[in-house]
Amino acid sequence: MNPVTADRRHFEDLAMGEVIPFGKVTVTKDMIIEFAREFDPFPFHLDEEAAKKSLLGGLASSGWQTAALSLRMLGDAFLNNVASMGGLGFSDLKWKKPVMKGDTITGSATISGLRRSKSHPERGIVTLDFDIRNQRDEPVMSIRLANLVALRDPTAPITGEPAE
Amino acid sequence: MNPVTADRRHFEDLAMGEVIPFGKVTVTKDMIIEFAREFDPFPFHLDEEAAKKSLLGGLASSGWQTAALSLRMLGDAFLNNVASMGGLGFSDLKWKKPVMKGDTITGSATISGLRRSKSHPERGIVTLDFDIRNQRDEPVMSIRLANLVALRDPTAPITGEPAE
């Protein structure tokens, strides 16, 4: 059960520019309403009639649901096979188009950074740029995520510019 | 049901520096596991024994759950009484400490930006800086959110530096 196991991909196994294609998920009315009730209870995420009158013009998923579903797609496509030690944070999330009832989202993540930690030589930091799209190949969300990944060999010398 | 109704606070009613105190929520084992199963199925969010061996040292909430719960606290304390037209995105999310089973999170948001939209004079953009803390008053997460808010009077001249 320990995620940091030898058969998972470690920091040394990752390459700059690697593109990770995601699976896909169709966002149903029930999913939209269930998520919104718990976290983002706005009329345009809860009620079809109110949603029609809103800026979005119909029942739309919470943008935070799109983010959470994107995380899940990253897990299925990548992180579940990586010696991940947890997330550090993310930056520059942009919602570009609403995700409406019945839309199917997919996308990819590209490895845009690989740095060793100076203070913790057993840890590396991978930066992932997400490009999430709908079934018409229109971008709906982008985000940059930073995640800790264990090194297979923490004694290897640090090359490149390390993180703190 | 339309969120943009006269009795809600509009863009003109918001003030730079306003601090919005949040309510609080206790993160239970069941909440952690339910969220993680759907969005972030890592052993350290799903299994107490595996979690003890991880970097986090025990069952910890997904950081994305902390973000979603913070959004909910913002809704209850602020957005549900504001003529919000939806979120634009956020930046600089940082997870500072893990949120463990049984922790209670609370915090506040501070209005750090108020800009009119140049292309859509009926819209304003409010920037909110979140400071989320646990029951020991330790910071656990920060994030900056940008949200659209309707103007009460879109014909008012734009002062200050507008957004695009």
Interface residues (C-beta under 8 A of the other chain):
Chain A: M1 N2 P3 V4 E38 F39 D40 P41 F42 P43 F44 D47 E49 A50 K53 S54 L55 L56 G63 W64 A67 A68 L69 L71 R72 G75 L79 N80 S84 M85 G86 G87 L88 G89 F90 S91 D92 L93 K94 W95 P98 L148
Chain B: M1 N2 P3 E38 F39 D40 P41 F42 P43 F44 D47 E49 A50 K53 S54 L55 L56 G63 W64 A67 A68 L69 L71 R72 G75 L79 N80 S84 M85 G86 G87 L88 G89 F90 S91 D92 L93 K94 W95 P98 L148
